Amino acid sequence: MEQRFGSLKVTAAQQGLHDITLFVIDWFSAQEMTEGLLTLFIRHTSASLLIQENAAPAARRDLERWMARLAPEAGTY
């Protein structure tokens, strides 16, 4: 079994949900592999990976509003 390793650097101007699909597709396409297992790891302490469909823009807005209520930026933690 072959293995490939790489790093993607994604910067964001503001908090929120950011679609990294194209970054991942570009990296994977450059590997010239047709099948395999892809593992993504995020190093930032206050960020996380979320897998969801993005067919409806309202789905992203709903999730952002829910997260803002769950952990408000001005909360006392």
Buried (B, 14 or more C-beta within 10 A) or exposed (E): EEEEEEEEEEEEEEEEBEEBEEEBEEBBEEEEEEEEEEEEEEEEEEEEEEEEEEEEEEEBEEBEEEBEEEEEEEEEE
